[in-house]
Amino acid sequence: MENTSFGNPEEKLILIVDDDESVLDLLSFLVHKEGFKVEKASDGEEALAKAKALHPDLMLLDLMLPKYGGFEILRELQDDDTSDIAIVIVTGRYTDRSTSEMIKQEPNVKDFVEKPVKPHVLAALLHTLLKTRPSVKKTGA
């Protein structure tokens, strides 16, 4: 199989990490709607444990978390067998240019998404990063 072919979103697991339950639910809904498998974590400790146990294809990571901040998680995940997990930072805080440039230097950070998350932007980003195509819903005929 060639590298140019697109994968099936149903084969990809996305770990969503946010301590705000409404944001977690919204992101989970959006990601699931695109056909991806979803796992959730609401703090840094749970996020690290799930990342190491489940080895998701991608992680949507809020930076402001209890029990380990997003920066610590980024650093931890660069070790051993979790260094290939793609990470998209989801942040509600305005990030100044130097901070965002610093975060982008991390090898596993692929992009930033600002809250409030725009569903079409998130969907396009996930499919691009994971090289998948949206599931086509068959209607009629």
Residue pairs with C-beta under 8 A, 6 or more apart in sequence:
6 131
6 132
6 133
7 130
7 131
7 132
8 35
8 132
8 133
8 135
9 34
9 35
9 36
9 126
9 127
9 130
9 132
9 133
9 134
9 135
10 35
10 36
10 37
10 135
11 37
12 36
12 37
12 57
12 58
12 130
12 132
13 36
13 37
13 38
13 39
13 54
13 55
13 56
13 57
13 58
14 31
14 36
14 37
14 38
14 39
14 56
14 57
14 58
14 59
14 60
14 126
15 39
15 40
15 41
15 47
15 50
15 51
15 54
15 56
15 58
15 59
15 60
16 24
16 27
16 28
16 31
16 38
16 39
16 40
16 41
16 59
16 60
17 40
17 41
17 42
17 44
17 46
17 47
17 59
17 60
17 61
17 62
17 65
17 70
17 73
18 24
18 27
18 42
18 60
18 62
18 65
18 90
19 42
19 43
19 62
19 64
19 65
19 66
20 62
21 42
23 62
23 90
23 115
24 40
24 42
26 117
27 60
27 90
27 117
27 122
28 38
28 40
30 117
30 119
30 122
30 123
31 38
31 60
31 122
31 126
32 38
33 123
34 123
34 126
34 127
34 134
34 135
35 132
35 134
35 135
36 126
36 130
36 132
39 50
39 54
39 56
41 47
41 49
41 50
43 65
43 66
43 67
43 68
44 65
44 66
44 67
44 68
44 69
44 70
44 72
44 73
45 67
45 68
46 67
47 59
47 61
47 65
47 68
47 73
48 68
48 73
48 76
48 77
50 56
51 59
51 73
51 77
51 82
51 85
52 82
55 81
55 82
55 85
56 85
57 85
57 86
57 130
58 85
58 86
58 87
58 88
58 110
58 126
58 129
58 130
59 77
59 85
59 86
59 87
59 88
60 88
60 90
60 113
61 70
61 73
61 74
61 87
61 88
61 89
61 90
62 70
62 89
62 90
62 91
62 92
63 69
63 70
63 71
63 89
63 91
63 93
64 70
64 91
64 92
64 93
65 73
68 76
70 89
71 103
74 87
74 103
74 106
74 108
74 109
76 82
77 83
77 85
77 87
77 108
78 106
78 107
78 108
83 107
83 108
84 108
85 108
86 108
86 110
86 129
86 130
87 106
87 108
87 109
87 110
88 109
88 110
88 111
88 112
88 113
88 125
88 126
88 129
89 103
89 109
89 111
89 112
89 113
90 112
90 113
90 114
90 115
90 117
91 112
91 113
91 114
91 115
92 114
92 115
92 116
95 103
95 112
100 112
103 109
103 112
104 112
110 129
111 125
111 129
113 121
113 122
113 125
123 134
126 132
127 133
127 134
